[in-house]
Amino acid sequence: MTAPLRRLSAGVLTAVCALRGQQAQPVVICVPVAAPARVGELLVEWYGAEIVVDAAAALSLAAPVAAEPGIWLLWDEWTLARAAGMGVRLLALPFRDELVFVAAPDTVGDAGTVLTWEAVAMAPSLHDRLGLVAPEVDGGPWLAALQQRLTRGEGVDAGIALWTTLDARAHRLYGSYDELARDLGAGRLGAGIGPRQPFASVLRVAGPRLQVQRLPGACARGIAIAAAAGARAQRIAAELRAPDRLRALAAAAGVTAADTSASLDPALANEWWQRFETHVRGRGRGVEQLADRLDLVFGIGFLVCAWFLYRALRRAPEPS
């Protein structure tokens, strides 16, 4: 996935450099590195040297990301909402990506069932064996898990608690779906969570050794543009939102073309990010261990109290 897209980007960039001085600089279209190579090929078929396809492992939002005017394509809703106000303007969320749990049969629940996020997070068999990418790589699974709690009226704190449990189960937070899929295929993980498409190759090789179960919710993916983008970038972004091009892009990316209204407020998206960084990342294991110790202390306390109560009852005189 990664290499073909990068080779494609380099080839287009070389062609553009050869024409430097004869035409304007190309519009950069940034896609997730997990996007299939066909996405970049399709964009080049449509726009040729007018664009450069940049496959990025993650979007760093520590500073404005629009230093170079361009278009952001197929990034998840949480990432694009956080980017809003930092030089990026979300135009649409025209794609939906199904989220799946890939594991050996009956690892959590029966084959064919739709799992809950809680069932996955609480499965002891997945301790240190659950594969998840970090939210800066793909925020879709994390956002879907939190939103499941919100739709049940449980509040953000319940969603953060679910995040913390998932973090505790995770072997580590991966920097790419490629690496996660390799470890899953090699048996170093008990399960992986993410969109269906990045697991396609490992599922073909694994055969019946691995099965796919759906998780509640879906990942909305969108199209955004640099606020300072010029006329050419604006035109291309508008053309990408035409129904025929959306369908072609969806087919190439392995997602569904289904328009979703943007509902995540940028301020809220950034607040959730800060809570993830402060309370979740790398802290799930410590929270779980503290809870286990407290359970042990309370258990011992209960037994001590029960023992004293038993002694007191034994010493009490019998009623006449």
C-alpha positions as CSV (number, residue, x, y, z in Angstrom):
1,M,0.0,0.0,0.0
2,T,2.5,2.5,1.2
3,A,5.3,2.0,-1.3
4,P,3.1,2.2,-4.5
5,L,1.5,5.4,-3.3
6,R,4.9,7.0,-2.5
7,R,6.4,5.9,-5.8
8,L,3.4,7.4,-7.5
9,S,3.8,10.6,-5.6
10,A,7.5,10.7,-6.4
11,G,6.8,10.1,-10.1
12,V,4.3,12.8,-10.4
13,L,6.5,15.2,-8.5
14,T,9.4,14.5,-10.9
15,A,7.2,15.3,-13.8
16,V,6.1,18.5,-12.2
17,C,9.7,19.5,-11.4
18,A,10.5,19.0,-15.1
19,L,7.8,21.4,-16.0
20,R,8.7,23.9,-13.3
21,G,8.4,27.4,-14.6
22,Q,5.9,26.4,-17.3
23,Q,3.0,25.9,-14.9
24,A,1.9,26.5,-11.4
25,Q,2.9,24.3,-8.5
26,P,0.7,21.1,-8.1
27,V,-2.1,20.9,-5.7
28,V,-1.1,18.4,-2.9
29,I,-3.8,15.8,-2.1
30,C,-3.0,14.2,1.3
31,V,-4.5,10.7,1.9
32,P,-3.9,8.2,4.7
33,V,-1.0,5.9,4.1
34,A,-3.4,2.9,4.5
35,A,-5.4,4.0,1.5
36,P,-5.1,1.5,-1.4
37,A,-2.7,2.4,-4.2
38,R,-5.7,2.6,-6.5
39,V,-6.9,5.8,-4.8
40,G,-3.7,7.6,-5.9
41,E,-3.8,6.1,-9.4
42,L,-7.4,7.3,-9.9
43,L,-6.5,10.8,-8.8
44,V,-3.6,10.9,-11.2
45,E,-5.8,9.6,-14.0
46,W,-8.1,12.5,-13.4
47,Y,-5.7,15.3,-12.8
48,G,-2.2,14.2,-14.0
49,A,0.6,16.7,-13.2
50,E,-1.9,19.1,-11.8
51,I,-1.7,17.3,-8.4
52,V,0.7,15.4,-6.1
53,V,-0.6,12.5,-4.0
54,D,1.0,12.6,-0.6
55,A,0.4,9.4,1.6
56,A,0.8,10.4,5.2
57,A,1.0,8.1,8.2
58,A,-0.7,10.7,10.4
59,L,-1.6,14.3,10.5
60,S,0.3,16.2,13.1
61,L,-2.0,18.9,14.5
62,A,0.4,20.5,17.0
63,A,0.6,23.4,14.6
64,P,-1.4,24.5,11.6
65,V,-1.3,21.7,9.0
66,A,-2.0,23.9,6.0
67,A,1.4,25.4,5.4
68,E,1.1,24.1,1.9
69,P,-2.4,24.7,0.4
70,G,-4.0,21.4,-0.5
71,I,-6.8,18.9,-0.1
72,W,-7.2,16.2,2.6
73,L,-9.0,13.2,1.4
74,L,-10.4,10.1,3.2
75,W,-9.3,11.2,6.7
76,D,-11.6,10.3,9.6
77,E,-14.1,12.7,11.1
78,W,-12.3,13.2,14.4
79,T,-9.0,14.1,12.7
80,L,-10.7,16.6,10.4
81,A,-12.8,18.1,13.2
82,R,-9.6,18.7,15.2
83,A,-7.9,20.2,12.1
84,A,-10.8,22.7,11.7
85,G,-9.6,26.1,12.8
86,M,-5.9,25.2,12.1
87,G,-5.9,26.1,8.5
88,V,-8.2,23.3,7.3
89,R,-11.9,23.6,6.3
90,L,-14.0,20.4,6.4
91,L,-16.1,20.3,3.2
92,A,-18.0,17.0,3.5
93,L,-18.1,13.5,5.0
94,P,-19.2,11.5,2.0
95,F,-17.7,8.1,3.0
96,R,-18.5,5.5,5.6
97,D,-16.1,2.9,6.7
98,E,-17.3,-0.3,8.5
99,L,-15.4,-1.2,11.6
100,V,-14.5,-4.8,12.3
101,F,-13.0,-7.1,14.9
102,V,-10.6,-9.7,13.4
103,A,-9.7,-12.6,15.5
104,A,-9.6,-16.4,15.9
105,P,-13.1,-17.9,15.9
106,D,-15.1,-17.4,19.2
107,T,-12.4,-15.2,20.7
108,V,-15.1,-12.9,21.8
109,G,-18.7,-13.9,21.1
110,D,-20.0,-16.3,18.5
111,A,-19.3,-16.0,14.8
112,G,-21.7,-13.7,12.9
113,T,-22.7,-11.7,16.0
114,V,-22.3,-8.0,16.2
115,L,-20.0,-7.3,19.1
116,T,-20.1,-4.6,21.6
117,W,-17.1,-2.5,22.4
118,E,-17.4,-3.4,26.0
119,A,-17.2,-7.1,25.2
120,V,-13.9,-6.6,23.5
121,A,-12.5,-4.3,26.1
122,M,-13.4,-6.7,29.0
123,A,-12.2,-9.9,27.4
124,P,-9.4,-11.3,29.6
125,S,-8.1,-13.4,26.6
126,L,-7.1,-10.1,24.8
127,H,-4.9,-8.8,27.6
128,D,-1.7,-7.5,25.8
129,R,-3.0,-9.1,22.6
130,L,-5.4,-6.5,21.1
131,G,-4.2,-4.5,18.1
132,L,-5.3,-0.9,17.7
133,V,-3.7,2.0,15.8
134,A,-3.1,5.3,17.6
135,P,-5.9,7.9,17.1
136,E,-3.6,10.2,15.2
137,V,-3.2,7.4,12.6
138,D,-7.0,6.7,12.5
139,G,-9.4,8.2,15.0
140,G,-12.4,6.3,13.6
141,P,-12.4,3.3,15.9
142,W,-11.8,5.5,19.0
143,L,-14.6,7.9,18.1
144,A,-17.0,5.1,17.3
145,A,-16.3,3.5,20.7
146,L,-16.9,6.8,22.6
147,Q,-20.0,7.6,20.5
148,Q,-21.6,4.2,21.4
149,R,-21.6,5.2,25.0
150,L,-22.9,8.7,24.2
151,T,-25.8,7.3,22.2
152,R,-26.8,5.2,25.2
153,G,-26.9,8.3,27.3
154,E,-23.9,7.3,29.5
155,G,-21.9,10.5,29.1
156,V,-18.3,11.3,28.1
157,D,-16.8,10.0,31.3
158,A,-18.1,6.6,30.4
159,G,-16.6,6.9,27.0
160,I,-13.2,7.8,28.4
161,A,-13.4,4.9,30.8
162,L,-14.0,2.6,27.8
163,W,-11.0,4.1,26.0
164,T,-8.9,3.5,29.1
165,T,-9.9,-0.2,29.2
166,L,-9.2,-0.6,25.4
167,D,-5.8,1.0,26.0
168,A,-5.1,-1.5,28.9
169,R,-6.0,-4.4,26.6
170,A,-3.8,-3.1,23.7
171,H,-0.4,-4.7,23.2
172,R,0.6,-1.2,22.1
173,L,-0.9,1.5,19.9
174,Y,0.4,0.9,16.4
175,G,1.7,3.5,14.0
176,S,0.2,1.8,10.9
177,Y,-2.4,-0.7,9.9
178,D,0.3,-2.5,7.9
179,E,2.3,-3.3,11.0
180,L,-0.8,-4.3,13.0
181,A,-2.0,-6.7,10.2
182,R,1.5,-8.2,10.0
183,D,1.5,-8.9,13.8
184,L,-2.0,-10.3,13.6
185,G,-1.1,-12.6,10.7
186,A,2.0,-13.8,12.5
187,G,0.1,-14.7,15.7
188,R,1.7,-12.0,17.8
189,L,-1.8,-10.5,18.4
190,G,-5.0,-12.2,19.5
191,A,-7.2,-9.7,17.6
192,G,-7.2,-6.5,15.7
193,I,-9.7,-3.6,15.3
194,G,-10.1,-1.3,12.4
195,P,-11.7,-0.8,9.0
196,R,-12.2,-4.0,6.9
197,Q,-10.0,-3.0,4.0
198,P,-6.5,-3.0,5.8
199,F,-7.1,-6.6,7.0
200,A,-7.9,-7.9,3.5
201,S,-4.5,-9.3,2.7
202,V,-4.0,-11.0,6.1
203,L,-7.5,-12.5,5.9
204,R,-6.7,-14.0,2.5
205,V,-3.6,-15.7,3.8
206,A,-5.1,-16.8,7.2
207,G,-8.2,-18.4,5.8
208,P,-10.4,-19.9,8.5
209,R,-7.9,-19.2,11.2
210,L,-9.3,-15.6,11.4
211,Q,-12.8,-14.4,11.2
212,V,-14.4,-11.0,11.0
213,Q,-17.1,-9.6,13.3
214,R,-18.7,-6.2,13.0
215,L,-18.5,-3.6,15.7
216,P,-21.2,-1.0,16.3
217,G,-20.8,2.4,14.6
218,A,-18.9,3.3,11.6
219,C,-16.1,5.7,10.7
220,A,-17.1,8.7,8.6
221,R,-14.3,9.9,6.3
222,G,-14.2,13.2,4.5
223,I,-12.8,15.8,2.2
224,A,-11.3,19.0,3.6
225,I,-9.3,21.9,2.0
226,A,-6.8,24.4,3.2
227,A,-8.5,27.6,4.1
228,A,-5.9,29.5,2.1
229,A,-6.3,27.2,-1.0
230,G,-6.4,28.9,-4.4
231,A,-8.8,28.6,-7.2
232,R,-7.4,25.3,-8.6
233,A,-7.5,23.5,-5.3
234,Q,-11.1,24.7,-4.7
235,R,-12.1,23.5,-8.2
236,I,-10.5,20.1,-7.7
237,A,-12.2,19.7,-4.3
238,A,-15.5,20.6,-5.8
239,E,-15.0,18.1,-8.6
240,L,-14.1,15.3,-6.1
241,R,-17.5,15.8,-4.5
242,A,-19.4,15.1,-7.7
243,P,-21.5,11.9,-7.3
244,D,-19.6,9.9,-10.0
245,R,-16.2,10.7,-8.6
246,L,-17.4,10.0,-5.0
247,R,-18.6,6.5,-6.1
248,A,-15.3,5.8,-7.9
249,L,-13.2,6.9,-4.9
250,A,-15.3,4.9,-2.6
251,A,-14.8,1.8,-4.7
252,A,-11.1,2.4,-4.9
253,A,-10.8,2.9,-1.1
254,G,-13.0,0.0,-0.1
255,V,-15.5,2.3,1.6
256,T,-19.2,3.2,1.1
257,A,-20.3,6.4,-0.6
258,A,-22.9,7.7,2.0
259,D,-23.1,11.3,2.9
260,T,-22.9,12.0,6.6
261,S,-23.6,15.4,8.2
262,A,-20.7,16.8,10.1
263,S,-21.8,16.6,13.7
264,L,-18.5,16.8,15.7
265,D,-17.8,20.3,16.9
266,P,-14.1,21.2,16.6
267,A,-13.9,22.5,20.2
268,L,-15.3,19.2,21.5
269,A,-13.0,17.2,19.2
270,N,-10.0,18.9,20.7
271,E,-11.3,18.6,24.2
272,W,-11.7,14.8,23.7
273,W,-8.2,14.7,22.3
274,Q,-6.7,16.4,25.3
275,R,-8.5,14.0,27.6
276,F,-7.1,11.1,25.6
277,E,-3.6,12.5,25.9
278,T,-4.0,13.2,29.6
279,H,-6.0,10.3,30.9
280,V,-5.8,7.4,28.4
281,R,-2.7,7.1,26.2
282,G,-0.4,4.6,27.9
283,R,-2.3,4.8,31.2
284,G,-4.9,2.2,30.8
285,R,-2.6,-0.6,32.2
286,G,-1.8,1.5,35.3
287,V,-5.5,2.3,35.9
288,E,-6.4,-1.4,35.6
289,Q,-3.7,-2.5,38.0
290,L,-4.7,0.1,40.5
291,A,-8.3,-1.1,40.3
292,D,-7.1,-4.7,40.8
293,R,-5.2,-3.6,43.9
294,L,-8.2,-1.7,45.3
295,D,-10.4,-4.8,44.7
296,L,-7.9,-6.9,46.6
297,V,-7.7,-4.4,49.5
298,F,-11.5,-4.1,49.7
299,G,-11.8,-7.9,49.5
300,I,-9.3,-8.4,52.4
301,G,-11.2,-5.7,54.3
302,F,-14.5,-7.4,53.8
303,L,-13.0,-10.7,55.0
304,V,-11.5,-9.1,58.1
305,C,-14.8,-7.4,59.0
306,A,-16.7,-10.7,58.5
307,W,-14.2,-12.5,60.8
308,F,-14.7,-9.9,63.6
309,L,-18.4,-10.1,63.2
310,Y,-18.3,-13.9,63.4
311,R,-16.1,-13.7,66.6
312,A,-18.5,-11.1,68.1
313,L,-21.5,-13.3,67.4
314,R,-19.8,-16.4,68.8
315,R,-19.1,-14.5,72.1
316,A,-22.5,-13.1,72.5
317,P,-24.6,-14.9,75.2
318,E,-27.4,-17.1,74.0
319,P,-30.9,-15.6,74.6
320,S,-32.6,-17.2,77.7
